[in-house]
Amino acid sequence: MIILIFFVSHWYLSLFSQSFLQHRYASHRAFTMNKFWERFFYIFAYITQGSSYLSAHAYGILHRMHHAYADTDKDPHSPKYFSNLFAMMWHTKKVYADIMDKRFIAEDRFTKNLPDWHSLDIWAQSYTNRIMFAGLYTGFYVIFATHWWMFALIPVHILMGPVHGSIINWFAHKYGKRRFRMNNTSRNFIPVDFLMLGENYHNNHHKYPSSADFGIKWYEIDPTYYIIKVLGFLRIIKIRNNNRYIESEY
């Protein structure tokens, strides 16, 4: 039971921090916050994403490119150009690394208003940090695992961010419903998104990328958006776009 609680908690905390900080805040500026809270959520992302931490700055560039070039040869992760999920994700990793290491210089429109905490990004993506977190996950399982098969979950902990990314970038571009006809293959992968905290409403998101709420129909519950609403009510953040029907440049 302890292992199950740990795995589910890591899955959803890591997923929330990525959806909240790297995706909806950094990439799309769906809401704003002051520097104190920005740094707070950076640290929250660092702790919850652990060994698979992603730079909000580099992620923002990568994701804005995905929206601008969706399903073209400039898209960093379109299933259209890869024979399998692993090939696509490996290519995504290489593009991301090129952005981080300044081997790829992005257009100004992709870098506008991006948050940046360079020193944290460098440490969080170092081999030392990744090995440290991998050791913590493994140690937890050594202490609390009650069956041998539970150890098969450790790679998921270590690669949590890429696992989440593959679900959206591969499956939500190949399977599901297309509510809006667009010049890309985005789909709403599942009708009620209990798995990805609203991120699976991917066709909705491509239609209205600046919206803080990815759900459109009454049954499309977006858990991340409800947390955003609470944070807005508490004045920790300020939601920029409560009208989901306004499209952004990304």
C-alpha positions as a Markdown table, in Angstrom:
| # | Residue | x | y | z |
|---|---|---|---|---|
| 1 | Met | 0.0 | 0.0 | 0.0 |
| 2 | Ile | 2.8 | 2.4 | 0.8 |
| 3 | Ile | 4.4 | 1.8 | -2.6 |
| 4 | Leu | 1.1 | 2.4 | -4.3 |
| 5 | Ile | 0.6 | 5.7 | -2.5 |
| 6 | Phe | 4.1 | 6.8 | -3.3 |
| 7 | Phe | 3.8 | 5.9 | -7.0 |
| 8 | Val | 0.4 | 7.6 | -7.4 |
| 9 | Ser | 1.5 | 10.7 | -5.4 |
| 10 | His | 4.7 | 11.1 | -7.5 |
| 11 | Trp | 2.7 | 10.6 | -10.8 |
| 12 | Tyr | 0.2 | 13.3 | -10.0 |
| 13 | Leu | 2.5 | 15.8 | -8.2 |
| 14 | Ser | 5.0 | 15.6 | -11.0 |
| 15 | Leu | 2.3 | 15.9 | -13.6 |
| 16 | Phe | 0.7 | 18.9 | -11.9 |
| 17 | Ser | 3.9 | 20.8 | -11.6 |
| 18 | Gln | 4.7 | 20.2 | -15.3 |
| 19 | Ser | 1.2 | 21.2 | -16.4 |
| 20 | Phe | 1.2 | 24.2 | -14.1 |
| 21 | Leu | 4.7 | 25.6 | -14.4 |
| 22 | Gln | 6.3 | 24.5 | -17.6 |
| 23 | His | 3.1 | 24.2 | -19.7 |
| 24 | Arg | 0.4 | 26.6 | -18.8 |
| 25 | Tyr | 2.6 | 29.3 | -17.1 |
| 26 | Ala | 5.9 | 29.3 | -19.0 |
| 27 | Ser | 4.7 | 28.2 | -22.5 |
| 28 | His | 1.3 | 29.9 | -22.7 |
| 29 | Arg | 1.3 | 32.6 | -20.0 |
| 30 | Ala | -2.3 | 31.6 | -19.1 |
| 31 | Phe | -1.7 | 33.3 | -15.7 |
| 32 | Thr | 0.9 | 35.5 | -14.0 |
| 33 | Met | 2.6 | 35.5 | -10.6 |
| 34 | Asn | 5.2 | 37.5 | -8.8 |
| 35 | Lys | 8.8 | 36.5 | -8.5 |
| 36 | Phe | 8.4 | 34.9 | -5.0 |
| 37 | Trp | 5.7 | 32.6 | -6.1 |
| 38 | Glu | 7.4 | 31.8 | -9.4 |
| 39 | Arg | 10.5 | 30.7 | -7.4 |
| 40 | Phe | 8.2 | 28.7 | -5.0 |
| 41 | Phe | 6.7 | 26.7 | -7.9 |
| 42 | Tyr | 10.1 | 26.2 | -9.5 |
| 43 | Ile | 11.3 | 24.5 | -6.2 |
| 44 | Phe | 8.0 | 22.6 | -6.1 |
| 45 | Ala | 8.7 | 21.4 | -9.7 |
| 46 | Tyr | 12.2 | 20.5 | -8.8 |
| 47 | Ile | 11.1 | 18.3 | -5.8 |
| 48 | Thr | 8.2 | 16.7 | -7.5 |
| 49 | Gln | 9.8 | 16.1 | -10.9 |
| 50 | Gly | 13.0 | 14.9 | -9.4 |
| 51 | Ser | 15.3 | 13.1 | -11.8 |
| 52 | Ser | 13.2 | 14.1 | -14.8 |
| 53 | Tyr | 13.0 | 17.8 | -14.0 |
| 54 | Leu | 12.6 | 20.1 | -17.0 |
| 55 | Ser | 13.7 | 23.6 | -17.5 |
| 56 | Ala | 10.7 | 25.9 | -17.8 |
| 57 | His | 12.6 | 28.1 | -20.2 |
| 58 | Ala | 13.7 | 25.4 | -22.5 |
| 59 | Tyr | 10.4 | 23.6 | -22.2 |
| 60 | Gly | 8.6 | 26.8 | -23.2 |
| 61 | Ile | 10.7 | 27.2 | -26.3 |
| 62 | Leu | 10.2 | 23.6 | -27.3 |
| 63 | His | 6.4 | 23.7 | -26.7 |
| 64 | Arg | 5.9 | 27.0 | -28.5 |
| 65 | Met | 7.7 | 25.5 | -31.5 |
| 66 | His | 5.3 | 22.5 | -31.3 |
| 67 | His | 2.3 | 24.8 | -31.5 |
| 68 | Ala | 3.7 | 26.9 | -34.3 |
| 69 | Tyr | 4.9 | 24.0 | -36.4 |
| 70 | Ala | 2.5 | 21.3 | -35.4 |
| 71 | Asp | 2.8 | 18.2 | -37.5 |
| 72 | Thr | 5.4 | 19.7 | -39.9 |
| 73 | Asp | 9.0 | 18.8 | -40.2 |
| 74 | Lys | 9.9 | 21.6 | -37.8 |
| 75 | Asp | 7.7 | 20.1 | -35.0 |
| 76 | Pro | 10.0 | 18.8 | -32.2 |
| 77 | His | 7.7 | 15.8 | -31.6 |
| 78 | Ser | 5.1 | 14.9 | -34.2 |
| 79 | Pro | 4.2 | 11.2 | -34.5 |
| 80 | Lys | 3.7 | 11.9 | -38.2 |
| 81 | Tyr | 7.5 | 11.7 | -38.8 |
| 82 | Phe | 8.5 | 8.8 | -36.6 |
| 83 | Ser | 7.8 | 5.1 | -36.8 |
| 84 | Asn | 7.5 | 4.6 | -33.1 |
| 85 | Leu | 7.1 | 6.4 | -29.8 |
| 86 | Phe | 10.7 | 5.9 | -28.6 |
| 87 | Ala | 12.2 | 7.4 | -31.8 |
| 88 | Met | 10.0 | 10.5 | -31.4 |
| 89 | Met | 10.9 | 10.9 | -27.8 |
| 90 | Trp | 14.6 | 10.5 | -28.5 |
| 91 | His | 14.4 | 13.2 | -31.1 |
| 92 | Thr | 12.5 | 15.4 | -28.6 |
| 93 | Lys | 15.3 | 14.9 | -26.1 |
| 94 | Lys | 17.9 | 15.9 | -28.6 |
| 95 | Val | 16.1 | 19.1 | -29.6 |
| 96 | Tyr | 15.5 | 20.0 | -25.9 |
| 97 | Ala | 19.2 | 19.4 | -25.2 |
| 98 | Asp | 20.2 | 21.6 | -28.1 |
| 99 | Ile | 18.0 | 24.4 | -26.7 |
| 100 | Met | 19.5 | 24.0 | -23.2 |
| 101 | Asp | 23.1 | 23.9 | -24.5 |
| 102 | Lys | 22.5 | 26.9 | -26.8 |
| 103 | Arg | 23.3 | 24.8 | -29.9 |
| 104 | Phe | 19.9 | 25.8 | -31.2 |
| 105 | Ile | 19.0 | 29.5 | -31.3 |
| 106 | Ala | 15.3 | 30.0 | -31.2 |
| 107 | Glu | 13.4 | 32.8 | -32.9 |
| 108 | Asp | 12.5 | 35.8 | -30.7 |
| 109 | Arg | 8.8 | 35.0 | -30.7 |
| 110 | Phe | 9.5 | 31.7 | -28.9 |
| 111 | Thr | 11.6 | 33.3 | -26.1 |
| 112 | Lys | 9.3 | 36.2 | -25.3 |
| 113 | Asn | 8.4 | 36.5 | -21.6 |
| 114 | Leu | 9.8 | 33.1 | -20.6 |
| 115 | Pro | 10.8 | 32.6 | -16.9 |
| 116 | Asp | 14.3 | 31.6 | -16.3 |
| 117 | Trp | 16.2 | 30.2 | -13.2 |
| 118 | His | 19.4 | 29.1 | -14.9 |
| 119 | Ser | 21.3 | 28.0 | -11.9 |
| 120 | Leu | 18.5 | 25.7 | -10.7 |
| 121 | Asp | 18.1 | 24.3 | -14.2 |
| 122 | Ile | 21.8 | 23.5 | -14.5 |
| 123 | Trp | 21.9 | 21.7 | -11.1 |
| 124 | Ala | 18.5 | 19.9 | -11.6 |
| 125 | Gln | 19.5 | 18.5 | -14.9 |
| 126 | Ser | 23.0 | 17.4 | -13.8 |
| 127 | Tyr | 23.9 | 13.8 | -13.7 |
| 128 | Thr | 24.7 | 14.2 | -10.0 |
| 129 | Asn | 21.2 | 15.4 | -9.2 |
| 130 | Arg | 19.5 | 12.8 | -11.5 |
| 131 | Ile | 21.5 | 9.9 | -9.9 |
| 132 | Met | 20.7 | 11.3 | -6.4 |
| 133 | Phe | 17.0 | 11.2 | -7.1 |
| 134 | Ala | 17.2 | 7.8 | -8.7 |
| 135 | Gly | 19.0 | 6.6 | -5.6 |
| 136 | Leu | 16.2 | 8.0 | -3.3 |
| 137 | Tyr | 13.5 | 6.3 | -5.3 |
| 138 | Thr | 15.4 | 3.0 | -5.2 |
| 139 | Gly | 16.1 | 3.3 | -1.5 |
| 140 | Phe | 12.4 | 3.9 | -0.8 |
| 141 | Tyr | 11.5 | 0.7 | -2.7 |
| 142 | Val | 14.2 | -1.3 | -0.9 |
| 143 | Ile | 12.7 | -0.3 | 2.4 |
| 144 | Phe | 9.0 | -0.5 | 1.6 |
| 145 | Ala | 8.5 | -2.9 | -1.4 |
| 146 | Thr | 6.7 | -6.1 | -0.4 |
| 147 | His | 6.9 | -7.9 | -3.8 |
| 148 | Trp | 9.7 | -8.1 | -6.4 |
| 149 | Trp | 7.5 | -6.8 | -9.3 |
| 150 | Met | 7.2 | -3.5 | -7.5 |
| 151 | Phe | 10.8 | -2.7 | -8.5 |
| 152 | Ala | 9.7 | -2.5 | -12.1 |
| 153 | Leu | 8.1 | 0.8 | -11.2 |
| 154 | Ile | 11.4 | 2.5 | -10.4 |
| 155 | Pro | 12.2 | 3.3 | -14.1 |
| 156 | Val | 8.8 | 5.1 | -14.3 |
| 157 | His | 9.8 | 7.3 | -11.3 |
| 158 | Ile | 13.1 | 8.1 | -12.9 |
| 159 | Leu | 11.6 | 8.9 | -16.3 |
| 160 | Met | 8.3 | 10.4 | -15.1 |
| 161 | Gly | 8.5 | 13.5 | -17.2 |
| 162 | Pro | 9.2 | 11.7 | -20.5 |
| 163 | Val | 6.5 | 9.2 | -19.6 |
| 164 | His | 3.9 | 12.0 | -19.2 |
| 165 | Gly | 5.2 | 13.7 | -22.4 |
| 166 | Ser | 4.9 | 10.5 | -24.5 |
| 167 | Ile | 1.3 | 10.0 | -23.5 |
| 168 | Ile | 0.3 | 13.4 | -24.8 |
| 169 | Asn | 2.8 | 13.8 | -27.7 |
| 170 | Trp | 2.2 | 10.4 | -29.1 |
| 171 | Phe | -1.2 | 9.0 | -28.1 |
| 172 | Ala | -3.1 | 12.4 | -28.1 |
| 173 | His | -2.0 | 12.9 | -31.6 |
| 174 | Lys | -3.0 | 9.5 | -32.8 |
| 175 | Tyr | -6.1 | 8.3 | -30.9 |
| 176 | Gly | -9.3 | 9.9 | -29.6 |
| 177 | Lys | -11.8 | 12.5 | -30.8 |
| 178 | Arg | -11.2 | 15.5 | -32.9 |
| 179 | Arg | -13.7 | 18.1 | -31.9 |
| 180 | Phe | -12.0 | 20.9 | -33.9 |
| 181 | Arg | -10.8 | 20.4 | -37.4 |
| 182 | Met | -7.3 | 21.9 | -37.5 |
| 183 | Asn | -4.1 | 21.7 | -39.5 |
| 184 | Asn | -2.6 | 19.1 | -37.1 |
| 185 | Thr | -3.5 | 15.7 | -35.7 |
| 186 | Ser | -4.3 | 16.8 | -32.1 |
| 187 | Arg | -7.1 | 14.8 | -30.4 |
| 188 | Asn | -8.9 | 14.6 | -27.1 |
| 189 | Phe | -7.4 | 11.3 | -26.0 |
| 190 | Ile | -10.0 | 10.3 | -23.4 |
| 191 | Pro | -13.4 | 12.0 | -22.7 |
| 192 | Val | -12.9 | 12.3 | -18.9 |
| 193 | Asp | -9.3 | 12.9 | -18.1 |
| 194 | Phe | -8.6 | 11.2 | -14.8 |
| 195 | Leu | -5.1 | 10.2 | -16.0 |
| 196 | Met | -3.4 | 13.4 | -17.0 |
| 197 | Leu | -5.1 | 16.2 | -15.0 |
| 198 | Gly | -6.7 | 17.7 | -18.1 |
| 199 | Glu | -3.7 | 17.5 | -20.5 |
| 200 | Asn | -5.5 | 14.8 | -22.5 |
| 201 | Tyr | -7.9 | 17.4 | -23.9 |
| 202 | His | -5.2 | 18.1 | -26.4 |
| 203 | Asn | -7.4 | 19.0 | -29.4 |
| 204 | Asn | -9.2 | 21.6 | -27.2 |
| 205 | His | -5.8 | 22.9 | -26.1 |
| 206 | His | -4.5 | 23.3 | -29.7 |
| 207 | Lys | -7.6 | 25.2 | -30.6 |
| 208 | Tyr | -7.4 | 27.6 | -27.6 |
| 209 | Pro | -3.8 | 27.3 | -26.4 |
| 210 | Ser | -3.8 | 30.4 | -24.1 |
| 211 | Ser | -6.8 | 29.2 | -22.1 |
| 212 | Ala | -6.1 | 28.1 | -18.5 |
| 213 | Asp | -9.0 | 25.6 | -18.8 |
| 214 | Phe | -8.5 | 22.8 | -21.3 |
| 215 | Gly | -12.0 | 21.4 | -20.9 |
| 216 | Ile | -14.9 | 22.6 | -23.0 |
| 217 | Lys | -17.8 | 20.3 | -22.6 |
| 218 | Trp | -19.4 | 20.0 | -19.1 |
| 219 | Tyr | -18.0 | 16.5 | -18.6 |
| 220 | Glu | -14.4 | 17.5 | -19.6 |
| 221 | Ile | -13.2 | 18.1 | -16.1 |
| 222 | Asp | -9.8 | 19.8 | -16.0 |
| 223 | Pro | -8.4 | 19.2 | -12.4 |
| 224 | Thr | -5.4 | 21.5 | -13.0 |
| 225 | Tyr | -7.7 | 24.3 | -13.9 |
| 226 | Tyr | -9.6 | 24.0 | -10.7 |
| 227 | Ile | -6.4 | 24.2 | -8.7 |
| 228 | Ile | -5.5 | 27.3 | -10.8 |
| 229 | Lys | -8.8 | 28.8 | -9.9 |
| 230 | Val | -8.2 | 28.3 | -6.2 |
| 231 | Leu | -4.7 | 29.8 | -6.5 |
| 232 | Gly | -6.3 | 32.8 | -8.4 |
| 233 | Phe | -8.9 | 33.2 | -5.6 |
| 234 | Leu | -6.1 | 33.2 | -3.1 |
| 235 | Arg | -4.3 | 35.9 | -5.2 |
| 236 | Ile | -1.2 | 33.7 | -5.5 |
| 237 | Ile | -1.6 | 33.9 | -9.3 |
| 238 | Lys | -3.6 | 36.1 | -11.7 |
| 239 | Ile | -5.5 | 34.3 | -14.4 |
| 240 | Arg | -4.9 | 36.2 | -17.7 |
| 241 | Asn | -7.5 | 34.5 | -19.8 |
| 242 | Asn | -10.8 | 33.3 | -18.3 |
| 243 | Asn | -12.4 | 33.3 | -21.8 |
| 244 | Arg | -11.3 | 30.0 | -23.3 |
| 245 | Tyr | -12.4 | 31.1 | -26.8 |
| 246 | Ile | -9.5 | 33.5 | -27.2 |
| 247 | Glu | -6.7 | 32.1 | -29.3 |
| 248 | Ser | -3.0 | 33.0 | -28.6 |
| 249 | Glu | -0.1 | 33.4 | -30.9 |
| 250 | Tyr | 1.3 | 30.0 | -29.9 |
